Amino acid sequence: MLLDTASLYFRAYFGVPESVKAPDGTPVNAVRGLLDFVARLVRDHEPDDLVACMDADWRPQWRVDLIPSYKAHRVVEEVPGGGDGGAGYVEETPDTLSPQVPVIEAVLDAVGIARVGSAGYEADDVIGTLATRAAGPVDVVTGDRDLYQLVDDRRGVRVLYPVKGMGSLQAVDEAVLREKYGVDGPGYADLALLRGDPSDGLPGVPGIGEKTAAKLLDAFGDLAGILAAVDDPAAKLTPAQRKRLVEAGPYLAVAPRVVRVATDVPLAPFDAARPRAPRDPEGLAALAERWGLGGSLERLLSALAA
């Protein structure tokens, strides 16, 4: 089970009231909400391996170099020395969430849940790499539809998408993708880059929405097939579609590398095995007392040990 950790703690932050606080009055709603999320996931799905995938760089410079608008609307501050030697960016985060992230990281480490990131890459890329390497079935838990591109029935890779918290997850496999979008897993990346995604600052091809993109992929197979059709006067494209695709040529030349998750991220060795007991009991006890983690932590430890 691969957790898109930031996606889940953002969801926890907005789903659990800020009245959930530590003894000193500091909000810990994201911390406790995430612990309850993971407890429910472990209890319901009983994973043998469990990895909290992290954003070492939420807006990698190499993606920005290809499409400058990538996540640009989320930037609140630019700082020197970012990933790959370029500029770094601070993501807009609610004031009371940012201080909770180091607490989440410390608790995951003390519990013994593997926390994995890689310099210059997003959590999506870590997830893509681990899902590709995995020998057995993989559940990817995320609220980000971008990861639908990893769905692969043959390899047993599916996405568990929260509909209403962790108690109501949609298991997304190839049948779900075909029914809803008319594509398979790899086809979802092509659909997304053609359609565009304002939440990620991806412009897409103007005039080609989701339905048209799905029809083009159905007719020509994939993005390469569509681009080949653009150069083929006999291909069944409307004049407007051909014109739009030609004009979007520079975008379409770089968008696949931005939209498709990396599957070859360098990762330091780590132990993915689901912990049955805390790795650092004393440190965890101190964190539990300092931050008032109470029943949320107890539920997680109980689920991990079961």
Buried (B, 14 or more C-beta within 10 A) or exposed (E): BBBBBBBBBBBBBEBBEEEBBBEEEBBBBBBBBBBBBBBBBBBEBEBEBBBBBBBBBBBBBBBBEBBEEBBEEBBEEEEEEBBBEBBBBBBEBEEBBEBBBEBBBBBBBBBBBBBBBBEBBBBBBBBBBBBBEBEEEBBBBBBBBBBBBBBBEEBBBBBBBBEEBBEEBEEBBBEBBEEBBBBBBBBBBBBBBBBBBEEBBBBBBEEBEBEBBBEBBEEBBBBEBBBEBBEEEEBEBEEEBBEBBEEBEEBBEBBBEBBBBBBEBEBEEEEBBBBEEBBBEEBBBEBBEBBBBBEBBEBBBEBBEE
